[in-house]
Amino acid sequence: MTDISNMHDDYKKVPSFTLPFGRVASWLLNLFLKFDQWRKCRNPGPGVTVEKEVLQGTDGSQFKALVMRPTDATEPLPVMLYYHGGAFSLSYASMHHLSCQRYALEANCLVVLVDYRLGPKHVFPLGFNDCFDTRQWVVDNAQRLQADASRIVVMGDSAGGAMAAGVAQRALDEGNPVQGQVLIYPVLDCECKTTSATEFESVPVFTAESNRRMWQMYLGDRLTGNVPEYAAAGLRADLKDLPMTYLETAQYDPLRDEGIDYAQRLLSAGVNVELNSTQGTVHGYELAADNPVVADSMLRRIAALRRLFAASA
């Protein structure tokens, strides 16, 4: 049994459950998330504007994004592409929407929150392609968006962290690297063999069983063969020349060890990395918005964004 003596009291009362990945269950959960977005995010906070955009991917499909910017911005802003978590099957939550507004204001940047295609209907690489194509959309529309397309950082939490890390790798391989990556308790390893990925069967929010089922839904038969490139960024052997990185992990999270391992391997490859291994926390720990670790982590993320933008200026 997992020793949770160091877990913060805010999370001990949160139940442990296994996420369902069927189409009906995913549809119902997303319906709830859409209502939550509408209820809490109908009006932007002070000092920020939010605009909806419809993007077209290279495969002809359409998907949506929210573009957030400080209202008093007068010059082209650096860009942060945000890929939300949700086990590759759930839409963004109100906390993503509200956090992205704060990133735009306090890091003084244009934030593009990507509403990429979701499983189980749309599995890899469809949603990933949406995430990658968004970068080119920003470049193509830089003048209209008042965006500095020479300074683009990718950021994501959980499954969105998988998207961000994969986008950074593909961008490097195609000779047009991004300027930084911010990975929040990212999904990186489909093998699910680390200590945390095998032992945390009954932790709050996201369990080891949910992690295994998520990968089965997302990759299916490809889990037992050659895993597609960019689907599980932690399996990449050569991490040389990847961009400056801020990476955050949670103590009682099945994804903890793969995040720490990726940060250490990036450092060994000569990449500038800041690792924030939060303690007493669980996956998605922003659910306790007033927790002091959450407050500190938000400040660290904003400082990292500022640093990444400044380094690429």
C-alpha positions as CSV (number, residue, x, y, z in Angstrom):
1,M,0.0,0.0,0.0
2,T,1.3,3.5,-0.9
3,D,2.6,5.5,2.0
4,I,0.7,8.9,1.7
5,S,1.9,10.3,5.0
6,N,3.6,13.2,3.2
7,M,0.5,14.0,1.0
8,H,-1.0,17.4,1.6
9,D,-4.3,17.3,3.4
10,D,-6.0,19.0,0.4
11,Y,-5.5,15.8,-1.6
12,K,-6.0,13.1,0.9
13,K,-9.7,13.5,0.8
14,V,-9.8,13.3,-3.1
15,P,-11.1,9.9,-4.2
16,S,-9.1,7.4,-6.3
17,F,-10.9,6.3,-9.4
18,T,-10.1,4.8,-12.8
19,L,-10.9,7.0,-15.8
20,P,-13.3,5.5,-18.4
21,F,-12.2,5.8,-22.0
22,G,-15.3,4.6,-23.9
23,R,-17.0,6.9,-26.3
24,V,-20.1,7.5,-24.3
25,A,-18.3,8.1,-21.1
26,S,-15.8,10.5,-22.7
27,W,-18.7,12.3,-24.4
28,L,-20.5,12.8,-21.0
29,L,-17.3,13.9,-19.3
30,N,-16.6,16.4,-22.0
31,L,-20.2,17.7,-21.8
32,F,-19.6,18.4,-18.1
33,L,-16.3,20.2,-19.0
34,K,-18.0,22.4,-21.6
35,F,-20.6,23.4,-19.1
36,D,-17.9,24.2,-16.6
37,Q,-16.1,26.3,-19.2
38,W,-19.3,28.2,-20.0
39,R,-20.1,28.7,-16.3
40,K,-16.7,30.0,-15.1
41,C,-15.1,31.5,-18.3
42,R,-17.9,33.3,-20.1
43,N,-16.2,36.6,-19.5
44,P,-12.4,37.2,-19.6
45,G,-10.7,38.4,-16.5
46,P,-9.6,42.1,-16.2
47,G,-6.7,43.0,-18.5
48,V,-7.0,40.2,-21.0
49,T,-8.9,39.6,-24.2
50,V,-10.0,36.2,-25.4
51,E,-10.9,35.4,-29.1
52,K,-12.0,32.2,-30.7
53,E,-10.3,31.0,-33.9
54,V,-11.0,28.2,-36.3
55,L,-7.8,26.6,-37.7
56,Q,-7.4,24.2,-40.6
57,G,-4.8,21.5,-40.3
58,T,-2.6,20.1,-43.1
59,D,-5.0,17.1,-43.5
60,G,-7.9,19.5,-44.2
61,S,-9.6,19.0,-40.8
62,Q,-10.7,22.0,-38.7
63,F,-10.2,22.5,-35.0
64,K,-10.5,25.5,-32.6
65,A,-8.2,27.6,-30.5
66,L,-8.6,30.4,-28.0
67,V,-6.2,33.3,-28.4
68,M,-5.5,35.3,-25.3
69,R,-3.5,38.6,-25.0
70,P,-3.0,41.5,-22.6
71,T,-5.4,44.2,-23.5
72,D,-2.8,46.9,-23.3
73,A,-0.3,45.2,-25.6
74,T,0.8,47.6,-28.4
75,E,3.7,45.6,-29.9
76,P,4.0,42.1,-31.3
77,L,4.2,39.6,-28.4
78,P,6.0,36.4,-28.0
79,V,3.8,33.3,-28.2
80,M,3.1,30.4,-25.9
81,L,1.2,27.5,-27.4
82,Y,-0.7,25.7,-24.7
83,Y,-1.8,22.1,-25.0
84,H,-4.3,21.0,-22.2
85,G,-4.3,17.8,-20.3
86,G,-7.1,15.3,-20.2
87,A,-5.7,11.8,-21.0
88,F,-5.9,12.5,-24.7
89,S,-9.7,12.2,-24.4
90,L,-11.0,15.1,-22.4
91,S,-11.3,18.8,-23.4
92,Y,-9.7,21.7,-21.5
93,A,-11.2,22.5,-18.1
94,S,-12.0,26.0,-16.7
95,M,-8.7,25.8,-14.7
96,H,-6.8,25.7,-18.1
97,H,-8.7,28.6,-19.4
98,L,-8.1,30.7,-16.3
99,S,-4.5,29.7,-15.9
100,C,-3.8,30.6,-19.6
101,Q,-5.3,34.1,-19.0
102,R,-2.8,34.5,-16.1
103,Y,0.1,33.4,-18.2
104,A,-0.8,35.9,-20.9
105,L,-1.0,38.7,-18.4
106,E,2.0,38.0,-16.2
107,A,4.4,36.6,-18.8
108,N,3.2,39.4,-21.2
109,C,2.7,37.0,-24.1
110,L,0.1,35.8,-26.6
111,V,-1.3,32.5,-25.5
112,V,-2.9,30.1,-27.9
113,L,-5.0,27.4,-26.1
114,V,-5.4,24.6,-28.6
115,D,-8.6,22.6,-28.7
116,Y,-7.1,19.6,-30.5
117,R,-9.0,16.5,-31.6
118,L,-9.5,13.9,-28.9
119,G,-9.7,10.2,-28.4
120,P,-11.1,7.7,-28.4
121,K,-12.5,8.9,-31.8
122,H,-9.4,10.7,-32.8
123,V,-6.2,8.9,-31.7
124,F,-2.5,9.5,-32.5
125,P,-1.4,11.3,-34.7
126,L,-4.6,13.4,-35.3
127,G,-4.6,15.5,-32.2
128,F,-0.9,15.7,-32.2
129,N,-1.0,17.0,-35.8
130,D,-3.4,19.7,-34.7
131,C,-0.9,20.8,-32.0
132,F,2.0,20.8,-34.4
133,D,0.0,22.7,-37.2
134,T,-0.9,25.4,-34.7
135,R,2.7,26.7,-34.7
136,Q,2.6,27.2,-38.5
137,W,-0.8,28.9,-38.2
138,V,0.7,31.4,-35.8
139,V,3.6,32.1,-38.3
140,D,1.2,32.5,-41.2
141,N,-1.1,34.9,-39.2
142,A,1.6,36.7,-37.2
143,Q,0.8,40.1,-38.5
144,R,-2.9,39.8,-37.8
145,L,-2.3,38.3,-34.4
146,Q,0.4,40.9,-33.5
147,A,2.6,37.9,-32.7
148,D,6.4,37.7,-32.7
149,A,6.6,34.4,-34.4
150,S,10.4,34.2,-33.9
151,R,9.7,33.6,-30.2
152,I,7.5,30.6,-29.7
153,V,7.4,28.4,-26.6
154,V,5.3,25.2,-26.2
155,M,3.6,24.4,-22.9
156,G,1.3,21.6,-21.7
157,D,0.2,19.6,-18.7
158,S,-0.2,15.8,-18.5
159,A,-1.3,14.6,-22.0
160,G,-0.7,18.2,-23.1
161,G,2.8,17.8,-21.9
162,A,3.2,14.8,-24.3
163,M,2.0,17.1,-27.1
164,A,4.4,19.9,-26.1
165,A,7.4,17.6,-25.8
166,G,6.5,15.8,-29.1
167,V,6.0,19.2,-30.9
168,A,9.4,20.4,-29.7
169,Q,11.1,17.2,-31.0
170,R,9.4,17.3,-34.4
171,A,10.1,21.0,-34.8
172,L,13.8,20.4,-34.1
173,D,13.9,17.5,-36.5
174,E,12.4,19.6,-39.2
175,G,14.9,22.4,-38.7
176,N,12.6,25.0,-37.2
177,P,12.9,24.6,-33.4
178,V,10.8,26.2,-30.8
179,Q,12.5,28.5,-28.2
180,G,11.5,26.6,-25.1
181,Q,9.2,24.0,-23.5
182,V,7.3,24.0,-20.3
183,L,6.2,20.5,-19.3
184,I,3.8,20.1,-16.3
185,Y,3.6,16.5,-15.0
186,P,3.9,15.4,-18.6
187,V,2.9,12.1,-20.1
188,L,6.1,10.7,-21.7
189,D,6.4,6.9,-21.4
190,C,3.9,4.5,-22.9
191,E,5.7,1.5,-21.3
192,C,4.4,2.4,-17.8
193,K,7.3,0.4,-16.1
194,T,8.7,3.0,-13.8
195,T,8.4,2.7,-10.0
196,S,5.7,5.4,-9.8
197,A,3.8,4.0,-12.8
198,T,3.6,0.6,-11.2
199,E,3.1,1.4,-7.5
200,F,0.6,4.3,-7.5
201,E,-2.6,2.2,-8.0
202,S,-4.8,4.0,-5.5
203,V,-3.6,7.7,-5.5
204,P,-6.1,10.5,-6.1
205,V,-7.1,11.9,-9.5
206,F,-4.9,9.7,-11.8
207,T,-4.0,6.1,-11.1
208,A,-1.5,3.7,-12.6
209,E,-4.5,1.8,-14.1
210,S,-5.8,5.0,-15.7
211,N,-2.4,5.6,-17.2
212,R,-2.2,2.1,-18.8
213,R,-5.8,2.4,-20.1
214,M,-5.0,5.8,-21.5
215,W,-2.1,4.5,-23.6
216,Q,-4.1,1.5,-24.8
217,M,-6.9,3.9,-26.0
218,Y,-4.4,6.3,-27.6
219,L,-2.1,3.8,-29.4
220,G,-3.9,0.5,-29.4
221,D,-2.0,-2.2,-31.2
222,R,1.0,0.2,-31.8
223,L,1.9,-0.2,-28.1
224,T,3.2,-3.7,-28.8
225,G,5.2,-2.8,-31.9
226,N,7.2,0.2,-32.9
227,V,5.7,3.1,-31.0
228,P,5.1,6.0,-33.5
229,E,7.7,8.8,-33.3
230,Y,6.6,11.8,-31.2
231,A,3.8,9.8,-29.5
232,A,5.8,9.1,-26.4
233,A,8.6,11.7,-26.2
234,G,10.4,10.0,-23.3
235,L,11.3,7.1,-25.5
236,R,13.5,9.3,-27.8
237,A,17.1,8.3,-27.5
238,D,18.8,11.5,-28.7
239,L,17.8,14.6,-26.7
240,K,20.6,16.8,-27.9
241,D,19.7,20.3,-29.0
242,L,16.2,20.3,-27.6
243,P,15.2,23.7,-26.3
244,M,15.5,25.2,-22.8
245,T,13.1,23.3,-20.5
246,Y,11.1,23.9,-17.3
247,L,9.6,20.6,-16.1
248,E,7.4,20.0,-13.1
249,T,6.4,16.7,-11.4
250,A,4.0,15.7,-8.6
251,Q,5.1,13.4,-5.8
252,Y,2.1,11.0,-5.8
253,D,1.7,10.8,-9.5
254,P,2.2,7.7,-11.7
255,L,4.0,10.0,-14.2
256,R,6.5,11.3,-11.6
257,D,9.5,9.1,-12.5
258,E,9.2,9.4,-16.2
259,G,9.2,13.2,-15.8
260,I,12.3,13.2,-13.6
261,D,14.0,10.8,-15.9
262,Y,13.3,13.0,-18.9
263,A,14.7,16.1,-17.1
264,Q,17.8,14.2,-16.1
265,R,18.4,12.9,-19.6
266,L,17.9,16.4,-21.1
267,L,20.5,17.7,-18.7
268,S,22.9,14.9,-19.7
269,A,22.4,15.9,-23.3
270,G,23.4,19.5,-22.5
271,V,20.0,21.1,-22.4
272,N,19.3,23.9,-19.9
273,V,16.7,22.4,-17.6
274,E,14.9,23.5,-14.4
275,L,13.2,20.6,-12.6
276,N,10.5,21.4,-10.0
277,S,9.7,18.2,-8.1
278,T,6.8,19.3,-6.0
279,Q,6.1,17.5,-2.7
280,G,2.9,16.3,-1.1
281,T,1.1,16.7,-4.4
282,V,-0.9,14.6,-6.8
283,H,-1.5,14.7,-10.6
284,G,-3.5,17.7,-11.5
285,Y,-2.8,19.3,-8.1
286,E,-4.1,22.7,-9.2
287,L,-7.6,21.4,-8.2
288,A,-6.7,22.8,-4.8
289,A,-6.3,26.4,-6.1
290,D,-5.4,27.9,-2.7
291,N,-2.7,25.3,-1.9
292,P,0.7,27.0,-1.3
293,V,2.5,24.6,-3.6
294,V,0.1,25.5,-6.4
295,A,0.8,29.3,-5.8
296,D,4.5,28.7,-5.8
297,S,4.4,26.5,-8.9
298,M,2.4,29.1,-10.8
299,L,5.0,31.7,-10.0
300,R,7.8,29.4,-11.2
301,R,6.0,28.7,-14.5
302,I,5.5,32.4,-15.2
303,A,9.2,33.1,-14.3
304,A,10.2,30.2,-16.7
305,L,8.1,31.7,-19.5
306,R,9.7,35.1,-19.0
307,R,13.1,33.6,-19.0
308,L,12.5,31.5,-22.1
309,F,11.1,34.5,-24.0
310,A,14.0,36.7,-22.9
311,A,16.6,34.1,-23.9
312,S,15.2,34.0,-27.5
313,A,14.8,37.8,-27.9
